[in-house]
């Protein structure tokens, strides 16, 4: 029997559980990470060429948790490892996208995996010295869409604080065989995704939002949250709203049309998202262009941009004090070129967040609120000027 060498720790962790990507920050603003919101039930045996690599690319976990009841989620691949896997793959598209974020089993699976990864990363040196069991108290900050916050906040919080959550890394390099036992607290309660992003923008950008009346939309892979603020960052709860835009479904339609050429040229919506963010419309195979997505992408993204702009304008016309309207989130990064083309004729005072940090706004704002609740707010505020640093600059919210 393997010797158990354990340690006890505490971690401050913010997680933005987006429909396309999971973003996390632990302990300090520059300790951030991101991985695709893809979960796969492994099928068959996995073969290794080497026992090395970035753990974030090989999240192979076993989960025991009172918040994860379905047996199919006890052993899963998560993130990059799940993309293109031969097993049953779950992305937040189709029926999954219709479900409430607070109630999807995948939400807890990815949240617990992200938390275990953060704890293990914090103690990577200890793990290399032989520690293989970590007991962690997790001070967690996380959020829900505007449409879910009132009805599902309590239910979601109860799942998170339902007891001890245990995650074991199965074949993950560096963390292989390590078990993380977590008890979670919510010092800042469940936040509103879109609103969290505003706090980070005010603290770290030159927008001076506190002096203005404005609207803001957090565009994600499924949801679009719309919030309005009067001067002084006074949230207008009456006019703030949300809608489902199903960006991930549009991406899946594009992927299916591309793959109808006879081969699986794009393995997931997460891969396609990265291609669109980088404006890579040409698909190569064996060094040659086999498909040009330009026309296909333009058709689908223009339709979606029209929908997003319609939702924004319908809400904005009731907020007469809002002199400008902002777009943040990974979905905004993807759709910005098409929204700007539509607005060229309208001439509306639309603003887009800096693309490099746009998808990290919510998790940075959540970390700010969490640190403030723990009495660390001044230290975090001093660090807010630093840009978000993540493993990957892609992805919708």
FIMAR-225485 format. One record per residue: residue in three letters; z, y, x of N, C-alpha, C in turn. Coordinates in pm, whole numbers, plus 50000, padded with zeros to 5 digits. Each point is the difference from the previous one (the first is absolute). Example, Ala and Ser with C-alpha at 12.3 -4.5 7.8 and 13.67 -1.06 7.14 Angstrom:
// FIMAR-225485
ALA507804943151319500005011949911500005012050090 SER499285010549965500065011950082500735010949923 
// end
This chain:
// FIMAR-225485
UNK500004988050085500005012049915500005012550088 UNK499135009649964499885012250079501295008249989 UNK500385005950111501195008450004499765012849921 UNK500985003949919499915012449924500725011050076 UNK499265010250039500555011450073499755012349915 UNK501045005649938499815010249898500545013650042 UNK499595010149927500545013450018500025006949864 UNK500785010749991500135007849877499525014150028 UNK499305005949903499415013250023499935008049871 UNK499705012850013499735008949887498715007550030 UNK499175002049899498735006750019499745009849887 UNK499395011350033499555009849900498504998149984 UNK499564996849879498624995749980499395006249875 UNK498845006250017499215004949886498744991649989 UNK499664996049878498804992049976499215006049884 UNK498735002350023499075003949894499144987849971 UNK500294993649887499314987649965498745003449921 UNK498945003850072498765004049937499164988249955 UNK499065002549912499184989349945499004994550099 UNK499685007650104499094995350103500704997250132 UNK500985008350035500714998450126501495002749983 UNK500784993250082501455002050006500275008650122 UNK500745011049980500375008850110501514999850017 UNK500465000250122501444999950024500395009050116 UNK501215005449995500605007750109501454995550010 UNK500464996850121501394996050015500695007850112 UNK501195004649972500915006750093499535013750050 UNK498745001250041499455012850045498585001549948 UNK499555012649984498695002549943498864993650078 UNK500144998750130498904994550078500004984750004 UNK500964993949935500014985349992499404995949865 UNK498685000349995499304997449875499054988250015 UNK499624994249886499074988850002499254999649867 UNK498904992950000499184998749880499284986550003 UNK499904993649883499204987749992499424998849859 UNK498894992849984499364998849869500894992949898 UNK499915004549875500744993449892499204987949952 UNK500034989750082499324987449970500984988850029 UNK500134990849904500884988550014499174987449976 UNK500214989950082499274987349982500964988350005 UNK499764990449913500734987450005499244990950096 UNK500614996350113499294992350101499474986849945 UNK498854996150053499384987349960499644992450127 UNK500474987650010499704992050118500855004050118 UNK499524996850118500755002350124499375011450079 UNK500865008350057499525011150081500054996250147 UNK498895002450067499914996350142500135012350088 UNK500654998450114500255011150090499204998450129 UNK499415011150041499385000150132501015004950104 UNK500925008549956501035005050091501195004749918 UNK501164999550062501235004249932500325014350040 UNK499055009049977500205014050036499235008749903 UNK500165013050014499345009349911501025009349935 UNK499505009849927500865009449930500584993249876 UNK501334999649986500604993549883499465005449868 UNK499655012849995499535006149876498694993949953 UNK499254994250091498724993749964500164985549956 UNK501214994650014500224985749972501294998049920 UNK500115006749886501214999149918499964987249916 UNK500604989650054500094986849936501484998049970 UNK500385000749870501425000349967500394990349889 UNK501244995550009500654992549892501065009149940 UNK500035000849867500895009449933500924992649904 UNK501295002950011500984995349902500715012349947 UNK499815002849871500545012449944500204998549850 UNK501105005649948500185000049855498955008549929 UNK499285008350073498995008649940498604993850003 UNK499864988550067498704993150006500194986149942 UNK499674998549873500294987649929498884989750010 UNK498755004550007498874990849998499924991950129 UNK499904986949987499954991050115498795003050089 UNK498925004749941498775002450076500145011050104 UNK501085008049988500205010950096501104996950101 UNK500404987450009501064996450095499485000150143 UNK498764995550018499375000250132498665007049987 UNK499845011450068498785007949983499545006150133 UNK498715002850006499455008750102499915013949936 UNK500295010350079500025013749948499205009150092 UNK499295009549940499285010050078498744994850064 UNK499795003550126498764996550070499784984950007 UNK501084992450014499884985550008499484994149870 UNK500305006449888499584994949869498535002949970 UNK499435010050068498615003749973499064989050049 UNK499174995249908499044989650036500614986150012 UNK501274998549964500634986850007499354990649899 UNK500024987250033499374990249912500844996149880 UNK501255004949993500864996649888499775009249881 UNK500995000649912499925008549881500435014150041 UNK499075009549991500245013650049500265009449883 UNK501045008150014500365009749897499825014150055 UNK499075007649943499895014350024500305006949868 UNK500345012850006500365007249878498715005149934 UNK499294990449940498765002849928500034991949870 UNK499095003449908499904992449875501294999949922 UNK500434988049960501224998549920501235005250073 UNK500034998350133501155004850078500135015249990 UNK498865006949998500035014649993500505005049866 UNK499794992349895500445003849866501534999149990 UNK500594990950074501454998149995500745012150057 UNK501255001549961500845010750053500434996550142 UNK499945009950086500414998050139501424994450010 UNK500915005249917501404995850004500184985549960 UNK499024994349930500164986549947499164989450071 UNK499085004350088499184990350073500854992750103 UNK499874986850007500704992350103499555004350140 UNK498715003550012499475004350130500725012250055 UNK500495008649910500715012150045501254996250079 UNK500784990749947501214995850070499664991950125 UNK498964991949994499614992050117499645009150116 UNK499185010149974499585008950109501135009250043 UNK500845004449907501145008450036500964992450092 UNK500314987549965500934992150081499394996550136 UNK498704997250001499334997250127500035012250089 UNK499695011849942500035012450077501405002850054 UNK501004997849918501395002450043500394990650113 UNK499654987349987500324990350105499275003550130 UNK498745004249987499245004150118500685011950069 UNK500455009949921500665011750058501284996050074 UNK500794991449938501254995550064499704992550129 UNK499024990849995499654992450120499445009150109 UNK499195009849961499435009350098501105008150068 UNK500985004049921501135007650056500724992050107 UNK500034986849984500754991450091499084990550077 UNK498795004750030499054991550072500564995650136 UNK500655009050070500574996250130501084989449985 UNK500835001249896501044990049976499374986449967 UNK498915000349923499314987649965499444993350125 UNK499435008050089499464994450125501094994150087 UNK501255004849978501134994450076500654988249928 UNK499424995849888500494987849935500645001649865 UNK500205012249952500565001949866498994995049897 UNK500454991349910499074994449901500495001349855 UNK501115006749981500465002949864500615014149998 UNK499485008249909500465013849991500515002749859 UNK501225004949990500565004049871499955015249993 UNK499275005149902499745014349997500445006349869 UNK500675011550015500215008749885498865010150002 UNK499225000449892498815008449995500245011749905 UNK500055012050056500015012049917498555003349968 UNK499594996949878498585000249963499665012149915 UNK498855005850030499405010049913498634995149959 UNK499705000149872498684995849951499775006649865 UNK498774999049948499685007349878499164992249903 UNK499775006349885499134994649895499075011149951 UNK498884996349939499125010249942500695007849888 UNK499505011949972500565008349894500064992749867 UNK498964992349969499944993049871501074989349986 UNK500564995250111500964989149994501445004350023 UNK500195011950055501315003650051501095000049892 UNK499715005149882501035000949896500364986349943 UNK499004991849974500234987349931500414988650093 UNK499525000450126500194988450087500885002650122 UNK500505012150013500825003350118501204990450011 UNK500744998449890501214991850004499684985450029 UNK498964994749935499604986050021499624997550146 UNK499245009350056499554998750139501195000750096 UNK500905009349975501195001450085500864987449996 UNK500114994149883500804987749986499414988650083 UNK498684998950002499364989650082500315002250148 UNK499875012450042500215003150141501444997150044 UNK500955003149913501424998450035500604987449938 UNK499174989949976500464988149926500764989950084 UNK500165002350127500744990550084499414999550139 UNK500154988550065499494998250136498554995249994 UNK499125006950071498594996350011499804994350140 UNK499454988050010499814993550129498514998050028 UNK499575004950115498604998550043499994993450137 UNK499254989250012499854993050128498555001050045 UNK499805004250124498655000550057499634986050050 UNK498914994849948499634986150028499224998850131 UNK498805005550006499184999050120499745013650063 UNK500595010449948499775013750047500355001450148 UNK499075004750083500305001850143501215009150020 UNK500734997650105501215007450039501174996849907 UNK499745000049868501084997849903500074985649949 UNK499224991250053499934986249952501394993549995 UNK500354994649882501284993249982501175009349974 UNK499775012949995501085009749976500235001549851 UNK501264999849959500385001849861500745013349985 UNK499585007749900500645012949972500644999349862 UNK501325001849994500735000549874500315014649967 UNK499605004349882500115014349968500755002449870 UNK500925009450006500615005749880499555014449992 UNK499465003949885499375013149989500805009649912 UNK500055012550045500615010849925498935010549975 UNK500195008149896499055010649965500745013449997 UNK500315005750116500785012450005499355011749930 UNK498675000349992499305011149933499334995549870 UNK500414988449947499464994649876498504997050018 UNK499294997549891498554997950004499345013649981 UNK499135003650092499365013249994498684999449924 UNK499435011849973498685001049939498995001650113 UNK499024990950006499094999750115499385013650031 UNK499385006049902499275012550022500935011350044 UNK501175000649940500955010650030500514998850143 UNK500214987850048500464998050137499035006150100 UNK498714998349974498995005450091500075015150011 UNK500365006749892500095014650001501085004750096 UNK501134993050005501085004050089499554999450146 UNK499234989750034499524999250137498995010950030 UNK499115002849905499025010750022500685013450023 UNK501015002849922500705012950014500715000950135 UNK500554988750044500775000250124499125000250124 UNK498784994249992499234998050122498645006850004 UNK499525005649888498695006450000500145015249992 UNK498885006750009499995014749992499635004849860 UNK500114991249900499545003249865500945009649926 UNK501275000750042501005008749937500034997849848 UNK500124987549962499934996549858501165005749920 UNK501155002050063501175004849926499785013849940 UNK499055007450054499745013549950499005000249886 UNK499444988449966498874999549907500314991949875 UNK499155002149899499894990749889498754991850027 UNK500124986749993498864991650038500084986449930 UNK498874993250000499944986249955499674991150118 UNK500344987349989499714990650108499764986249942 UNK498994993350052499694986449956500114990650118 UNK500774989549983500084989350099499044989049953 UNK498904998550070498954990649958500174986950075 UNK500304989449926500224987050060498954990049963 UNK500234987550037499044989549973499944996249853 UNK501055002849925500054997149856500385012549922 UNK501105006350041500555011149924499625013550060 UNK499985010049912499875013950042501155007749935 UNK500925004650083501145007749951499685014850009 UNK500265007449894499735014349996501315007249971 UNK500395009150090501245007549982499705014950014 UNK500795008049928499875014650007501345006150039 UNK499915010250085501195006750050499875015049978 UNK501055005949946500105014549995500515004950135 UNK499895012950030500525005250127501454995850021 UNK500314996650125501324994950031500074984949997 UNK498844993449995499914985449990500764994749878 UNK499845007049890500624996249873499044990849925 UNK500314987149996499134990249936499925002349850 UNK498805000949948499785001649856499894986149938 UNK501114995049950500024986449946499184998849872 UNK499805011049932499264999649875498514997150023 UNK499445005750105498564998750023499644989350103 UNK500954995550079499704989750099499684986949929 UNK498994993250049499504988349929499364990350099 UNK499404989749950499344990150085498934992649924 UNK499124993650072498934992249939499604988850095 UNK499424989849946499454989250083498525002750022 UNK499595000350127498595002750031499294987650055 UNK500754990050045499444987250044498985001650112 UNK500355007750101499145001250118499774986550064 UNK501034991850010499844986950061498954991649927 UNK499965001249867499004992549924498585004650033 UNK499845013250017498685005350038499604994750138 UNK500964999550091499734994750133499654985249993 UNK500684992749913499714985749984498594998049944 UNK499575008749909498634999149947498975002450110 UNK500285009750085499105002550114499964987850091 UNK501184994650030500084988350088499214988249943 UNK500154997749869499284988949937498495001950004 UNK499565012449981498565002750005499454998150142 UNK500785003950098499584998050138499954985150033 UNK501054992849959500084985750032499024991749919 UNK499425005849896498974992849922498744997850082 UNK499935005950119498844998050088499954985750052 UNK501084992749981499984985950040501074996250100 UNK500665009650060501084997350094501185009149969 UNK501194996050046501175008549981500035010250113 UNK499275010949979499895010450101501265008650007 UNK500705001449886501265007549995501054990949939 UNK501104997950072500964989849958501045004749900 UNK500195013349988501065004949910499775014749970 UNK500675004949896499935014449970500675008150111 UNK501014994250065500665006950111499025002550114 UNK499184990250031498995001750105498985010549958 UNK499574999649874499035009749951500585014250003 UNK501265001349964500665013150003499925006150140 UNK500324992050101499945004850138498595004650036 UNK499004992649954498615003550027499655013549935 UNK500465002249877499685012449931500715012050063 UNK501264998050038500745010850066499295004250128 UNK499474990250073499305002850125498525002949980 UNK499575000349871498605002849966499044990350068 UNK500404987450000499164989350056499294992949885 UNK498805004449970499274994749886499014989050038 UNK499724998650128499094989750048500794987350033 UNK499544988749950500664987350028499134992250099 UNK500624996050109499284993050106500354985250000 UNK499044991950038500214985850026499094996250116 UNK500574993850099499264996150120499295012050063 UNK500665011649992499475011850065498925007449923 UNK499694995549880498965006549920500565004749867 UNK499435011049947500415004949868499474990549894 UNK500924994349922499594990849893500175006349861 UNK500755011149993500165006649871500425014450021 UNK499385009049926500355014150000500685003149866 UNK501295003250005500785002049877499895014249944 UNK499305009050066500045014249966499765002649851 UNK498904995049948499675002549860501024993749906 UNK500414987950032500984992849917501335007349998 UNK500485004350115501275007150009499925013449926 UNK498915007250019499825012949932500094998549848 UNK499374989649948499984998049855501404997549945 UNK500734990950061501344996549951501015011350025 UNK499965006150117500995010150034499785013049922 UNK498745003249967499775011949919500604998349861 UNK499824988349941500564997349867501525001350004 UNK500614994550104501465000450012500475014350026 UNK499285007350083500365013950029499955008449873 UNK499014997549915499905007249872501224997149913 UNK500434987550001501184996249920501255006950052 UNK500194999650132501185006250062500035015049973 UNK498875006550015499945014449979500235003549853 UNK499514991549910500225002449856501484999249966 UNK500694989750050501454998649977500745012250054 UNK499645004250121500685011450063499805012849919 UNK498775002649959499715012449927500645000249861 UNK500004988449934500624999349866501495003150007 UNK500664995650107501435002950015500215014450048 UNK499155004550090500155013150064499845011649901 UNK499144998449901499745011249909501235004049918 UNK501004991149993501235003149926501055006750089 UNK499794999350133500965006050094499425013250049 UNK500165010449922499325012750027500555006950124 UNK501194996250042500615006050119499474993650129 UNK499294988849991499554992650119498725006250055 UNK500125006950113498855007150056499104991550086 UNK500434988050034499174990950079500404985749970 UNK499134990750042500254985949971499704991950126 UNK500984991650037499914992150123499724985349970 UNK499344993450095499824985449996500604994150127 UNK500844989849983500584992850113499834985249976 UNK500354991950101499934985549986498724994450061 UNK500054987250031498844993450060498785000249910 UNK500224999249868498875000649907499295013350006 UNK500765010650025499405013350012499145000850126 UNK500414993250106499204999750123498664993449973 UNK500024988949925498764992949968499095008449912 UNK500565006649898499205006849898499685014650033 UNK500605005550104499835014350028498545004650006 UNK499094993150070498625005050006499365001449863 UNK500284990949910499375000349867500665010449909 UNK501325001550011500685010549923499525013750046 UNK499845001950129499555012950053498575003149956 UNK499154989949992498635002349952500015004549854 UNK500844993649919500115004049859500555014149988 UNK500965003350085500645013149992499145011150058 UNK498944996650072499115010250055499405008549888 UNK499814994049883499475007349886501115006549917 UNK501184994050001501115005249918500735011550069 UNK500134999250130500685010650075501495000849974 UNK500664988949971501445000049974500785000550131 UNK501215005949998500835000650121500674986450027 UNK499184990550043500504986750032500344999350149 UNK501084992950032500434998650138500194985150031 UNK499634996250122500204986250044500944999750120 UNK500894990449999500934998350110499244995650125 UNK500615001950115499424995450126499864984849995 UNK498804995150024499734985749979500874990950085 UNK500345004450121500784991550090501414997249948 UNK500535008949918501384998049951500074998249849 UNK498875001349932500025000249853500654987749939 UNK499664988350050500544987949940501454997450039 UNK500515007450101501394998550041500935010249934 UNK499445009049917500835010549941501184994349921 UNK499734990449913501084994949916501104993350081 UNK499604991850096501044992850074500765009750091 UNK499355010250054500715009950080500975008149913 UNK499535003949880500885007349909501174991649954 UNK499734987149975501074990949960501024998450113 UNK499524999250122500914999050115500845012650013 UNK499385011449975500725012850004501135000149896 UNK499694996049876501004999849893501124990050029 UNK499604988450052500984989750033500945004850111 UNK499455005950104500815004950110500945011149954 UNK499515008549910500845010749945501194994049924 UNK499724989449921501074993549924501044993650091 UNK499574995950119500904993750096500655010250094 UNK499725012949975500595010450082499285002650130 UNK498734995450010499235001750123498865009949980 UNK500025007549892498865008449962499585010250103 UNK500955006550067499645010450097499244994250118 UNK500434988250047499324993750113498574996349963 UNK499814994849880498674996049956499115012149981 UNK500555010649941499215012149977499485005550132 UNK500774998850105499565005050131498834992050055 UNK499894987549953498934991450047498765000449911 UNK500065006949887498914999649903498705005950053 UNK500065008250101498785006050053499104989850067 UNK500564988550038499204989950068499084993249899 UNK498724997150038499094993049909500434985749980 UNK499584994149887500334986049973499284991250101 UNK500704989850048499394990750094500064986149941 UNK498884993849979499974986749943499104990950079 UNK500144987149978499134990550066498565001749958 UNK499775005549881498655000449943499865012949922 UNK498925007250017499835012649929499234998549873 UNK499884987849947499144997749884500814997249876 UNK499324998849891500614994349882500265009649890 UNK499894995149880500415007749887501474998249977 UNK500535007649914501445000149980500494986949944 
// end
